[in-house]
């Protein structure tokens, strides 16, 4: 069975939320607020996430007050939204962010650039939610020859996924946009317009852009879940800076309790969760996301506390295979101690430490 790479997610309101993300990072730079272990006042936990469906546990956890409840009065929760992984990782590196929900690609990049020192994965969050959507006339991979297929960004996880899949099928795609299939990196927010105008013939994208393209007349040629064992691959996990983890392990455990509780809420109360996501995105972007679109995308996602570490490693191998990254030693990336303590206390199956 062919397997594909780690996933990186992009925001639902990529253009509208840019200002929010930028302001969030700027305001946080240089601030401590007890996050590094100050003597006075409550500890501040600065938590990042993307306002989109693939970050549903984070969005719902913030909107419904689940994190605030689990963290308690002794911890001040300071949330910040981002549009893409690099900005969130930059905030972690600068000390402006203590933990963040993020895709596996930037997770690996952060671990690699810091030589394994900066971050640890402490929980999973979501799996799935990615597909290749094409024009109705395209019915096979061979018919992609000579076509233009969009991805969110050169070297991002969907871009790597497409290139690796094409390589496995015997088709070429160069970084410069040449080869048998012309890969066209562009912002997800542009894909519906370029698809309907005929500028592209398809796109390998995460939800809700999959559903938006389908609603614009496209069809799913490949649901990426079909390429993975048990249809599972990581698209979002929760990471924490090692500095914060060492200084405040008790707070990190409470954060993990919040993640587990948020996932429980999302999985047992989907209708309320979908409305919460719509409302929360509306507060950030100025316009709620259509609940019908969220419901359409929902079945393609699984919200899980398991970070599915094997898929991240396989994805890294594939990125190396298409020459978009260098090999990385991932030893030490995962610290699932607190996740397993929380799961065990609730009588739930523990997650194997990679």
N, C-alpha and C positions, 0 to 999 in steps of 0.2 A: 504493500500500500504506500502510495506517495504521500509525503508529509510536507507541510509548508511552514513558513516562518512565523516568528513572533509578530504580534500585532501591535500597531500603534494606532490610537484613536484620535480623531479630530473633533472639534466642537460642532454642535448643531447650528450654532449661529456664529460662524467663523468671523464674519465681518463685524457683526454687531457687538461681539463681546471683546474685541481687541482692546478697546479702551479700558474695559473693566480689568482685564488681565494686567495691562501695563500699569494702571494705577495701583493695583494690588501689590505688584512687585516693588514699585517705586516707594510706596508708603512704608513697606516693611524693611527696606534696606537700612542697615545700621541700627535697627531697633533690637532690643533684647527682651524687655518686659518679663524678665525672669525665666526666659526659655532656656538659658544656659545655666540656670541654677542660682539665680539671685536670692538674696536673703530676705527681701521684703515682698509682700503681696503674693498673690497666687501665681503658679507657674502658667506661662502662656504656651499653648500648643498651636503652632501655625500650620494649618492643614490646607493643602492644595487639591484641586480636582478640576475636571472639565465639565461644563454644563451640557451633558449629552446623555443619551440612553445607555451607552456602554459603561458609563460611570454611575448608573442608577443607584447602587448602594450608597455612594457618597452624596449624591443629590438628595435622595430621600432621607438619608441620615441627618443631613443638615436641615432640610426643610421641615421635617417632623420632630426635630429636637432630640433625636435619639443619641447623637454624640454628646450633646450638652448634658443630657441626663446621666449617661454612663461616666462621663469625665468628672461630674460633680462640681460642687462650689469651689473646690480648691484649685481648679484648673480653668483658665480662661481660654476659650476656643476662638481663634482668629482664623477665619476661612478666606481663601483667595482662589479665584478662578483663572484658568489658563486655557489657551486655544491649542497648544501643541506641547509635546514633551520637552523640547530643548529649553523653552522658557522656564518651565517648572524646575528642570534640573539646574539651570543657571541660578534660580532662586535658592535651591538647596545648597549649591556650592558657595553662594555668597553669604549664607547664614540667614537669609530672609525667610526660609521655609524649613520646617522641621520634619514634615511628613507629607506625602502626596500620593494620590491615586494616579496611576500612569501606565502606559503601555510597556511591553517588554523591551522594545527596541531602545528607547531612552534609558530604561533600567540598565540594560547591558552597557550602553555607552557611559553612563555615570560610573558604573562599577569599574569599567576598563580605564577610563581617563584618570580615576583616582587610585589606580593600582589596587583595587579591592578594598579601599579604606572608607569611602564616603557614605555608602548606603547599604541597607539590608532589606530584603523582601520579608515582610512579616505576615502577609496574608494574600490570598487571592481575592478576586472580586467578581470577574465576569469572564465568560467564554463564548466564542462564536460571534455572530453578527456581522459577517463579511461575505461578500459575494462578487462574482463577475457578472455584470449586467451588460447586455449587448442589444444591437438592433434585431428585430424579429427575424430578419432573413438569415441571420447567422445561426447555424444549427450544429456546428462542429468546430473543434479547435483548428482544423486545417483551413477553415474559411476565415480565420483571423489573419491569414497571410495577406500582407499589403494593407491591413487595416490600422487605424489609430485607436489606441486604448489608453485611457487616462488612469493615472495613479495620483495620490495626494502630493507626493514629493519624491524627488530622486533619492533613492536609498532608504526611504521610509519602509515600514514593514509591509504595507500593501504593495509597494513598488518591488521589493525583494520577492514577495510571494508570486507576483505575476511573472517576473523574470525567471524565477526558478522553475515554475510550472511550465512556461514556454520552452525552457531548455530541456526539461524532461520529455517534452513532446516533440523535440527535434526542431524547434523554431528558434531563430536568433532575435535578439533585441539589444542594440548597443546603447551605451550610456548617452550617446549623442543623439539618439532618436532614430537611428538607422536600423538595418536588419530586416528580417522577414516581417516582424510586427513593429510598428512605430509606437513606442511607449511615450506618452505625453504627460509629464508631471504638471499638475495644476491644482489649485485650491479646490477642495471639495465643494465649496459654495458655488463654483463656476460650472460644475459638471452637468447640471440639468440644462442650463442654457446652451453649453457647447454640444451636448448630446442632441437636443431638439433642433439645433441649427445645422447639424450634420458635420460639425467641425471634428467630432470624435465619433467612433463607431461603438464605443462601450467604455466601461470603467470598472476597475477593481477597487471597491470602496467599502467602508463600514456603514452600518445603519446610523442615521435614518436615510442616508443617501441612496442605499440600495432600494428602499421603498419609494423614494422620490423618483428615481429613474424608472422603476417599474410603472409608477403612476403616469410617467411621461411617455409611455409607450414601449419601454424596454422589456426584456425578458431575462430571467436568470439563466445563464449558460452553465454556471458552476456555483454551487453553494459550498463554501470552503470547508464547512463541517464534514463534508463527504471525503475529505482528503486526510482526515485525522483519526487515530484510533478512538473508538467510542464517540466520535463526533465532537471531541473536546480539544480546545487549544486556548491558551491564555490570550485575552485581549486587554484586560485590565488587572493590575495587581496593586497592592498597597506597600509602599516603601517608606522607610524612616531613615533619617540621617543617623549614622553611628554615634555621632557626638551626643545627640539628644537621647538616643537609646541608652548610652552609658550613664548619662546624667540623670535621666528620669525613667528608669525601667517601669516604675509603678504607673506612670502616665501612659506609657506605651501599651501596657497591658489593658488599661481602661479603654484606650483607643481601639484595640483589637476587640474588646467586648462590644464596643459600639459598632464595629464592622460586622461582627457576627449577628448582632441584634438587627442591624439595618438589612442584612441579607435575609434574615428570617421574615422581616416585615415585607420586603419586596416579593419574596416567594409565596407568602401566605395571604397577602392582601394586594394583588396585582392592580385592581381597579383604582384603589386609593393611591397606590404608588405611582401609577401612570398620571393621575391628576396632579399629584405632588410634583412630578417632574415637569409637567406643563406649566404649572404655576411658578415654580422656581426659576425656570428658564425665562419666563415672562418678566420676573423681577430683575433679572440680570440684563436681558437683551431688549427689554421694552415691549416684547410681543411674545405671548405664550406659544409654545409649540403645539400644533394641532394634536389633540388627544387621539384622534383617529389614526394619525400617522404613527404615533407611539404604539398603539394597539397592533397595527399592521406589522411593525418591526419586532415586537415583543417575542413572538414564538421562536425567532432565530437566535435568541440569547439565552444563556444559562447563567444564573447568578450563583456563584460558588465560592466558598472560602478556600478551596484548594487552588494554589497558584499554578498548578499543572506545570511543574518545573521541567518535565521532559520535553514539552513542546517548545519552551523557550530555548533549551539547548539545541534541539533539532533545528529550530529557526535560525539560530546563530550559525550552525553548520551550513545551512543553505545560503545565508548571506555571504559566507566565505566562498562558497561554490560559485556564486555569480560575481565574485570579485568586487563586492561593495563594502566589505569590512575585513579586518584581520582576525585571526583566531584569538579568543579570549579565554583565560582560565577562570571559570566561574566558581571555583571552590570558595566557600564562605559567603556566597551571595545571600543564601536563605538562612533566616533565623526564625523558626516556627515554634519556638519554645512557648511563647505566650498564647499563640493561637491554639496549640494543643492543650494547654492548661485550661483555656476557656471552653474548648469543645469537650474535654473530658469531664469538666465540672457539670456540663449540661447533658451528659450521657450521650454525646454525639461521637461519631467515628473520628479518630485523630487523623492527621495528615502526615504521611511519611516525610521525614527530613531528607532532602536530596543529598 
